Amino acid sequence: MSTGRSQAQADPAAEAAIAWFVRLHDDPADPSLRSDFEAWRDADPRHVRAYERLQRLWGASAHLPSLSVQKPTMDRRRMLRGAVGAGGVAAVALVGGRLALGPHPFADYATRPGETARVALADGSLIELSTATAVNVDFSSRRRRLRLLGGEAWFQPAATDARPFIVEAAGGWIEAGEGAFVAAIEVGGARVGVTAKAARVGMGQAVATLEEGYGLSYGRAGLEPPRLLPEDSMAWRDGRLIFVNAPLGRVAAALDRWTGGRTLILDDDLAARPVTLITRTTEAARGLERLAQATPMRIRRGGSLLAVVTSI
């Protein structure tokens, strides 16, 4: 049994912090709950450290506001009303009593969690947007430039148009005159796969040519070597999600994109554990529970958007 797993089970402060984290995100507007939480938090420095660790894991989420360990000096809704009253423009959505800011409110084409979309561009090119995806389009007389702002999309350039077709993503680019390719934003970079013909991929001074059936990732370390595309890499286009011996943390992040939720896995060994899951995109919300049937983990939920996962 790993050391991290033993600590997650044995530390009462960590267990209590998880419980408070879930309760506060489940009902953030309850003033008595907030008061009780602050009393618990201030009773012991270990409580503060345990809760701060959860907040660091939560990070600067686009899904939900974090809860400061210091008492807020101004209500977030009052701040937003002040910004709008001063002439600002805010694209906001209240989901279950929570404030969620759209990450790309001015994208030309975008999908929400759980949605996909097929777009025909003016030149005859096609785009299929996966869930929680945003794309900008900037065509001129000399080139066709698109920018993948987030998520994952499949592109099929119109071969009858002689202008270069370039998709920018995470500091790199993909160019194809015809054929088709998929691009996805990932942590620290992007992933590219060619599904027809060929494409060129570049980042900085490095450029690689990918043939049909091959893909690569790029990021801070530059372009990685090309590799064969897994047969299930485009399963989302058929309404399926397929993960075979994939790390639980990566699978949970993929499920979150389809549900709009956020999963925190508090054990590094558990997050790295390989799991296999085959499900429909419409059943993504049940993915964690299905994995828990064959994986030693416990799930605590705060409403429909938060899941905290620990080892058992």
PyMOL commands that set and color helices and strands:
alter all, ss='L'
color gray80, all
select helices_A, chain A and resi 3-10+12-26+31-42+45-58+76-85+235-238+248-259+268-272+281-292
alter helices_A, ss='H'
color red, helices_A
select strands_A, chain A and resi 92-95+98-101+109-110+117-120+126-129+134-139+144-150+152-156+165-169+172-175+180-186+189-196+198-203+206-211+214-219+222-223+227-228+240-247+262-265+274-280+297-302+306-311
alter strands_A, ss='S'
color yellow, strands_A
deselect
rebuild
show_as cartoon
